[in-house]
Each structure stands twice: as C-alpha cells, then as structure tokens.
C-alpha cells in the first residue's frame, strides 16, 4: 500500500522457499571464495617468486572479488535465517554502488590481464621494460578508478529518488534495477543512464580483451608448434575466466530484458552471477598454474616447519 511518508527501510524479499537448503549451498561457496582468494593474496604477497606483473594483477583481482562478494553474500545468507530481512535506505544505496563498482573493476582488471598476456607473447623481449612497476600501478589505478566513476551517474541519479511505498525489494540484495523500480516517480532517465553505462563498461572491456586476443592469436600462428603450445597455455586460465564472466553477465542482462522470464529463475541467475566468477577464479588459476602450485607447497612446508619449531620451543 502506498503512503506519503518517505521510506527509510527496505525489505529484502529474496527467495521465498527452501531458504535453509539455499543457506547450506551458498555458505560453503562463500567460505571457498574467502579461502581461495585470500590464499592467492597471501601467496603473492609473501612468495618472492610470484613477483611478475601477472601475479600482481591476479592479486588485485582476488582482492576486488573479496569486496564484491562480501558486499552482498553475508546479507543474503543472514536473510535465509530470518523471516523478514530489512536494510536501511543508506545501506541499500551504498551496497548497490559498491556491488556495481566492484563488478566493473573486476572486468577492468581482466582487461589489464589480457593486455599483460599480449605484451608477454607479442613483445617478449620488451616485456620487462613495458610492464614496469610504474606502468603496473597505473594500470591498476586506472581499473579501480574506471570501476568507481562509471558507476557514479546511476548512483547519483538514484540518491534523490523518493520512495513512498511499496518497500519490498524483489531480490537478495540491493540490485540497481530492483531498487529504482520502487521509486514513486518517473525512472526513465535512471533506467536509460544505468543501461547506457552498463553497456559501455561491458562492451568497452570486452572489445579491449577481444583486440588483445586477436593480436595474440596472430602472433601465436607464426610460432612453431612447441612455442605455440607454451604461449597458448599461459592464456587458457584467463580465457576461461573471461568467458564465464561475460557469458554470465550476458545471461543476467537477457533475463532482465525478457518480460516472460520467470522471476525465480532470474533471481537464481543473478545470484549465481554474483558468486560464480569469484568462486572459480582461484581454482582455475591454481589448478592450471604450476608456479602457484609450487608456491602453495612452499607455504605449506614453511607452515609445517614453523609448527615443529614452535612445539619444540614451547614446553608441554
């Protein structure tokens, strides 16, 4: 029922059924996201052998994934355990901004990693000089700034929107589209601006990644069979992550643009999209990367040695 009072509290409707089952599914997924991405951050920061630009960028990607999922998943999990989940208007808009900006930042970092692979394969002799420490930090700063600023127009347009009822968000978190639909005013401008900047961020990063891999493909085609396999192997993990990221984003976009799409299915796709890439990133890179595997073994051996030393020095 509509009221004339300004709404300051939203109800997160989320899933209506099988909440405990969903909690049992998504809790382990979130724990794996925390463990996997934290492991990569720890290894890159403590292992001197993981000092190449590729691992520096991977470290930042893992960090952005941690923020990205921690913005929404804990609230979603707590919503499975209570009858009614609420969030303040300020908290909701903040969550919306951080979620959107981190999603775009993650895609920007994937673009930077594609450029890194391009330089490593197409200009191997100049790789160290091109990907200097200064260039690496500039690329990282550009990725975070791009993600932060591209999201601002939709965020600032949502800030003054009046919400006077209803206040039920039909999502598991404060998604931009789900929130602005509750405004008791015309939201055409919000929808158009949100769509334009979403497509801009999606297409710009996609085209830059595509350009990098087209150039990589041309360079690889001129190599011998052994060099070709070695060069291609360095790109496989990144290509898998990029494919999953953009395909899942496209599925979410299509589900929101097709009116006949089942709301429950749309919600499932959206939630999976928010956890899928951060979940698989650490496993894809660690399973296919021998340097990361060796770093994990060294860290484990160092931990065991430290534990033995501690037991010997501490009397029982």
N, C-alpha and C positions, 0 to 999 in steps of 0.2 A: 504494500500500500504506500502511495506517495505521501510525503509530508513536506511542509515548508521549511522545516529545520534542516540546517546543514549537517550532513553526516560526517562524523569523525571516526567511525569504526566500521570496518568491513567484516563480513562473514565469508570465510573461505569454504566453499561448499565441497570441492574436491570430489572424490569417489564416494558414492552413497552406499555401496555394498562391498563385502569382502575386505573390510579395512584391515583386519588382523592378518589376513593372508598377504595383502599388499605390503603391510609393515614387515612381515617376515621375508619378503622378497627384496624390498628396497633397502632395508637396513644393512644386510651383508654387502649389497652393491656399493652403498655409501662408504662402508668400512674399507672395502677394497680400493675405492677411489682415494681415500685418505692415505692408506698404507702405500699403494703403488706410486702415487705422485710424490708423496713425502720421501719415499725411498730414492726416487730419481733426483730430487732436490738435494738430499743428503749426499748421495754418491758424487754428484757433480761438484758439490762444494768442498768435499773432503778428499777426493781422489785426484792427485796431481796429474794422472794420466788421462783424465777426461777434461782436458783444457782446450779442446778445439772449439771453434765457433758453433759447430753443430750441437754440441752438448750444452753450450751456453744458451742457445735458443731453446733447446728442449727443456732446460731448467726453468726458463721463463714460461714456457707453455704449461708445464706442470703446475707452476705457481698460479697462473691465471685460471687453470682448471679447478684448483682447490677453492679459489674465491668464488668462481662461477657456480659450483655445486653447493658450497656451504651457504650461499645466499638464499637458496630455496629448499634444498633437501631436508635439513633439520626441521624447518617449519612444516614441511609436508609430512614428515614422519610423526611429529607430535600431533598433527591433525588426524592421523589414523587412530590415535589413542583416546581422543576426546569426542564428545557428541557434537559440540559446536566449536569451531576454530575461528578465532577473531584476530584482527590485526588493525592497528591504527592507520589513519589516512597517511600520516607522515611516514610510518614504517612501510606501508604498502608502496608508496611512490618511490621511496628510497630503494626498496627491493627491486622494483621494476627497472629503475635506472641502472643499478649495479649489474643485474642479470643481463640486460641488453648490452651494456658496455663491455662486459667480460666476454660475452659471446662474440662480439665483433673483434675484440682484442685477440681472442684465441685464433680467429680466422686470419687476422693480420699477421700473427706470429707464424702460422702455417705458410703464409705468403713469403715471409722473410726466409723461412727454412727452404722453400723452393728456390729462392734466389741463391742461397748458400750452396745448394746442390748444383745449380747452374754454374756458378763460379768454380766450384771444385772440379767439375767434369769438363767444362769448356775452356777454362783458363787455369789448369793445374799449376803451372809454373809461377803464375802471379797470384795464386790463391792467398798466400800468407800476407802479401803486401796489400791486396784489395780488401780482404776481411781483417783489417787491423782492429786493434782494441777500440779505437775511436769510432770506426765505422760500425762495429758491432753494437756499441752503446747508442749510436744514432739510430740504427735500425730498430732497436728495442724501444727506445723512447718514441719513435715515430709510430710504432704499433700501438703502444698504450695511449698515446695522445689521439690517434685516429679513432680508437675504440671509444674513448671518453667524449670526444667532440661530436662525432657523428650521431651519437645518441641524444645530445643536448636539445635539438629542436623539438623532438617528440616529447621529451621530458618537460621542457619549459611550457609547451602548449598544454600539457596535462595538469600542471600546477594550479592554474586559476579555475579549472573546471568546477562548476558547482555540482555537488552530489546531494540530492534531496530524497532519494529512495527510488527503487529498492537498493539494498546494500549487500546483496549476495553475489560474490564473485564465483562464477561457474568454472573454476579452475583450482589446481592445487597450490598455486602461488599467484602473485600479482602480475599476471601477464598484461602487456600493454593493451591489446585488443579487448580483453575481458574487462579491464578496469574502465576504459573510456566509454564503453557501452552503457555504463551505469550513470553517466552524467545526464543531468536534466536540462540539456541544451544541445544545440546542433554540433555534431562532432565530425562533420565532413572534412573540415580543414585538418583536424587531428589525424583522421584516417589516411588522408592523402599524403600528408607530410611523413607520417610513420611508414607508409608503404614505399614512398619515394626513397627515403634514406635507407630503409631496409634493403631494397633492391640495389641501391647504389653500393652499399657495403658488400653485399653478396656478389654482385656482378664484377665489381672492380677487383676484388681479391681473387675471384675465380679466373678472370681474364689474365691477371698477372701470373698466377700459378700455371695456367694453360700455356702462356707465352714461354715461361721458363722451361716447361717440359717439352714443348715443341723444339726449342733450341737444343735442349739436352738430347732429344731423340735424333736430331740431325747430326750432332757430334758423335753419338754412340754408333750411328750407322756407318761412320767412316773408320771405326776402330776394328781391330782384329777380334776374333771370337773370344779369346781369353780376357782381353781388356773390356770387351763389351759386357761380358757376364759380371765382371768385377764392378764396373760402373753402374750397371743396372741394379745390382744387389744393394748399392748404397741408397737407392731411391725407393725401393719396394715398400719399406715401412711407412715412409712419408706419403706415398701414393695411396696406400690402404687407408690411412687416417684421413687424408683429404677427401677421398671418395666417400667414406662413411659420413664424414661431417657434412659435405654438400648435398649428398643424396637425402640424408635425414632432414636437413633444413628445407629441401625442396618438398619433401613429403608433408612437413608441418605447414608450409605455405599453401600447398594444394588443398590440404584438409580444411583450412580456414576459408578458402575461396570457393569451395564447392558446397552450396547450401544443403544438399541432400546427404552430406556426410554425417554419419552417426556421431552425436556429441560425445558419447562414451569412448568410441574408437579414437576420435580426435584428441581427447584428453590423454589417452594411453600413448598415442604417437608423440604428443607434445612432451609428456613426462619422460619417455624413453629417450627422446632427442636431447633433453637436458642432462641426462646421466650417461648416455651411451659413449660418446667420444671421450670424456674424461676417464671413463672406466677402462676402455680398451687401449688408450694411448700408452700407458706404462707397460702393458703386457706385449703389445705389438713391438715396441722398440726394444724391450729387454729380451724377448724371445728370439728376435731376429738379429740382435746386435751382440757380437762376441765380446766387444770391449766392455759393454755394460755387464755382461755375464761374468767376465773376469773381475770387474770392479766389485760385484756383489760377493764373489768368492773371497776377494781380499778383505772386504769389510767384515765378512763372517769370521774369517780366520783371525783378524785383529780383535774381534769381539771375544772369541774363544780364548785367545792368548791373554787378553786383559782379565777375563773371568778367572782363569787359572792363577794368574799373578795375585789377584785380589783374595782368592781363597787361601793362598799360601801366606799372605801377609796379615790376614785377619784371623786371630785365634778363635777356635770354636768354643 
